[in-house]
């Protein structure tokens, strides 16, 4: 089955959400407790938003969301661990989490350029706001690290 541009855009959003959540979960043990506690509520909110979007996409766009890209996730985890040998592990991880947000913001921006069913708009806007709030939190945590 071929996907139209709207479906591709929403599939990219869902994949970026899944990758972000998966990456955070995979690296929880690397975060100091204070960082983990500051970030966890944002990712819990993201998980709920992703589940809502998955349901809406099934209903309104007739596509089944994919899981996170395991090979990409493994590569990012390995690359992050290598960088941690020469730098502060928390600083490296915060930078990687910020990069995940950049990818998600790009996917959301692309999705907003397509005519999507109206039912998707509020959920996408919540994802956008969550992403912006998480970026602000990561930036704040990076400033405290310096």
C-alpha positions in Angstrom: 0.0 0.0 0.0 1.4 3.4 -1.0 1.0 6.3 1.4 0.0 9.8 0.4 1.9 12.8 1.6 -0.3 13.3 4.7 0.2 9.7 5.8 3.9 9.9 5.2 4.1 13.1 7.3 2.1 11.6 10.2 4.1 8.4 10.0 7.3 10.4 10.4 5.9 12.2 13.4 4.9 8.9 15.0 8.3 7.4 14.3 10.1 10.5 15.7 7.9 10.3 18.9 8.6 6.5 19.3 12.4 7.1 18.7 12.5 9.8 21.3 10.7 7.8 23.9 12.7 4.7 23.2 16.0 6.6 23.4 15.0 8.2 26.7 14.0 4.8 28.1 17.2 3.2 26.9 19.4 5.8 28.6 17.5 6.3 31.9 20.3 4.7 33.9 22.8 7.1 32.5 21.0 10.1 33.8 21.7 11.5 37.2 18.5 11.3 39.4 17.9 15.1 39.3 18.1 15.1 35.5 15.8 12.0 35.3 13.3 13.6 37.6 13.2 16.8 35.6 12.8 15.1 32.2 10.5 12.1 33.1 7.2 14.1 33.3 7.8 15.4 29.8 8.4 11.9 28.4 5.4 10.5 30.2 3.2 13.2 28.6 4.8 12.4 25.3 3.9 8.7 25.7 0.3 9.6 26.3 0.3 12.0 23.3 1.8 9.3 21.1 -0.8 6.7 22.0 -3.5 9.3 21.3 -2.0 10.2 17.9 -1.6 6.5 17.0 -5.3 5.9 17.6 -6.3 9.1 15.7 -4.1 8.1 12.7 -5.6 4.7 12.6 -9.1 6.2 12.6 -8.6 9.1 10.2 -5.7 8.3 8.0 -6.0 4.5 7.8 -2.3 3.8 8.6 -0.7 1.6 11.2 2.1 3.3 13.1 5.5 1.8 13.1 7.8 1.1 16.0 11.0 3.0 16.7 13.8 2.4 14.2 15.8 -0.2 16.1 19.0 0.1 14.0 19.0 3.9 14.2 18.4 3.6 17.9 21.3 1.2 18.4 23.6 3.4 16.4 22.6 6.5 18.4 23.1 4.7 21.7 26.6 3.4 20.6 27.7 6.8 19.2 26.5 8.5 22.4 28.4 6.0 24.6 31.6 6.6 22.5 31.3 10.4 22.9 30.8 9.9 26.7 34.3 8.4 27.0 35.8 11.8 26.1 33.2 14.1 27.6 30.7 14.4 30.5 28.1 11.6 30.1 25.2 13.8 31.2 26.2 16.6 28.9 26.5 14.2 26.0 23.1 12.6 26.7 21.4 16.0 27.0 22.8 17.0 23.7 21.5 13.7 22.1 18.1 14.3 23.7 18.1 17.8 22.2 18.9 16.3 18.8 15.9 14.0 19.1 13.8 17.0 19.7 15.1 18.7 16.6 14.1 15.7 14.6 10.6 15.6 16.1 10.1 19.4 15.6 11.1 18.9 11.9 8.6 16.1 11.5 5.9 18.1 13.3 6.6 21.1 11.1 6.3 19.0 8.0 3.0 17.5 9.2 1.5 20.9 9.8 2.0 21.8 6.1 -0.4 19.1 5.0 -4.2 19.2 5.1 -4.8 16.8 8.0 -8.1 15.8 9.5 -9.3 18.3 12.0 -9.4 15.7 14.7 -5.6 15.4 14.6 -4.9 19.1 15.1 -5.3 19.3 18.9 -3.1 16.3 19.4 -0.4 17.6 17.1 -0.5 20.9 18.9 -0.1 19.2 22.2 2.9 17.3 20.8 4.4 20.6 19.6 4.0 22.3 23.0 5.4 19.2 24.7 8.4 19.3 22.4 9.0 23.0 23.0 8.7 22.6 26.8 11.1 19.7 26.7 13.6 21.8 24.6 13.4 24.6 27.2 13.9 22.1 30.0 16.9 20.5 28.3 18.4 23.9 27.6 17.9 24.8 31.3 19.6 21.6 32.4 22.5 22.2 30.0 23.0 25.7 31.5 23.1 24.2 35.0 25.7 21.7 33.8 28.1 24.4 32.9 
